[in-house]
Protein backbone atom coordinates (compact mmCIF):
# COMPACT_ATOMS: atom_id res chain seq x y z
CA UNK A 1 0.00 0.00 0.00
CA UNK A 2 1.28 3.48 -0.85
CA UNK A 3 2.13 6.08 1.77
CA UNK A 4 -0.60 8.43 0.49
CA UNK A 5 -4.02 8.25 -1.13
CA UNK A 6 -6.33 10.61 -2.99
CA UNK A 7 -8.01 11.37 0.35
CA UNK A 8 -4.67 12.71 1.61
CA UNK A 9 -4.39 14.94 -1.46
CA UNK A 10 -7.90 16.24 -0.80
CA UNK A 11 -6.87 17.27 2.73
CA UNK A 12 -4.21 19.49 1.17
CA UNK A 13 -6.17 20.66 -1.88
CA UNK A 14 -9.89 20.02 -1.32
CA UNK A 15 -10.91 20.43 -4.98
CA UNK A 16 -7.98 18.46 -6.47
CA UNK A 17 -10.29 15.87 -8.05
CA UNK A 18 -12.34 18.62 -9.73
CA UNK A 19 -9.42 20.01 -11.73
CA UNK A 20 -9.53 17.56 -14.63
CA UNK A 21 -7.91 14.44 -13.18
CA UNK A 22 -10.34 11.96 -11.64
CA UNK A 23 -7.85 9.97 -9.56
CA UNK A 24 -4.14 9.65 -8.83
CA UNK A 25 -3.94 5.91 -8.13
CA UNK A 26 -0.86 5.39 -10.29
CA UNK A 27 1.08 8.33 -8.84
CA UNK A 28 0.94 7.32 -5.17
CA UNK A 29 3.08 4.15 -5.49
CA UNK A 30 5.58 6.12 -7.61
CA UNK A 31 5.85 8.75 -4.89
CA UNK A 32 6.44 6.02 -2.30
CA UNK A 33 9.17 4.47 -4.45
CA UNK A 34 10.83 7.89 -4.84
CA UNK A 35 10.78 8.50 -1.08
CA UNK A 36 12.21 5.05 -0.35
CA UNK A 37 14.95 5.60 -2.93
CA UNK A 38 15.85 8.99 -1.43
CA UNK A 39 16.03 7.52 2.07
CA UNK A 40 18.19 4.66 0.83
CA UNK A 41 20.54 6.83 -1.23
CA UNK A 42 20.90 9.90 0.96
CA UNK A 43 20.43 8.70 4.49
CA UNK A 44 20.46 4.95 5.16
CA UNK A 45 24.16 4.13 4.80
CA UNK A 46 25.32 7.53 6.01
CA UNK A 47 23.69 6.81 9.36
CA UNK A 48 25.82 3.68 9.66
CA UNK A 49 22.90 1.29 9.52
CA UNK A 50 24.05 -2.05 8.19
CA UNK A 51 22.14 -3.98 5.57
CA UNK A 52 19.68 -2.93 2.92
CA UNK A 53 16.76 -0.62 3.63
CA UNK A 54 13.62 -2.68 4.07
CA UNK A 55 10.46 -0.72 3.28
CA UNK A 56 8.66 -2.41 6.17
CA UNK A 57 10.97 -0.44 8.48
CA UNK A 58 9.14 2.73 7.41
CA UNK A 59 5.84 3.64 9.03
CA UNK A 60 3.31 4.71 6.38
CA UNK A 61 1.74 7.40 8.54
CA UNK A 62 5.10 9.13 9.00
CA UNK A 63 5.44 9.63 5.24
CA UNK A 64 1.84 10.41 4.24
CA UNK A 65 2.26 14.17 3.89
CA UNK A 66 5.63 13.84 2.17
CA UNK A 67 4.14 11.44 -0.39
CA UNK A 68 1.04 13.59 -0.93
CA UNK A 69 3.14 16.71 -1.46
CA UNK A 70 5.41 14.79 -3.83
CA UNK A 71 2.42 13.73 -5.95
CA UNK A 72 1.20 17.33 -6.07
CA UNK A 73 4.69 18.67 -6.84
CA UNK A 74 5.23 16.20 -9.68
CA UNK A 75 1.93 17.20 -11.24
CA UNK A 76 2.62 20.93 -10.91
CA UNK A 77 6.25 21.02 -11.98
CA UNK A 78 6.34 18.09 -14.40
CA UNK A 79 3.04 17.53 -16.18
CA UNK A 80 4.27 14.13 -17.35
CA UNK A 81 0.92 12.58 -16.38
CA UNK A 82 -0.48 14.13 -19.56
CA UNK A 83 2.12 12.30 -21.60
CA UNK A 84 1.69 8.99 -19.82
CA UNK A 85 5.00 9.08 -17.93
CA UNK A 86 6.08 9.88 -14.40
HELIX and SHEET records of a PDB file:
HELIX    1   1 UNK A    6  UNK A   12  1                                   7    
HELIX    2   2 UNK A   16  UNK A   18  5                                   3    
HELIX    3   3 UNK A   25  UNK A   39  1                                  15    
HELIX    4   4 UNK A   40  UNK A   44  3                                   5    
HELIX    5   5 UNK A   45  UNK A   47  5                                   3    
HELIX    6   6 UNK A   55  UNK A   57  5                                   3    
HELIX    7   7 UNK A   60  UNK A   77  1                                  18    
HELIX    8   8 UNK A   79  UNK A   82  5                                   4    
END                                                                             
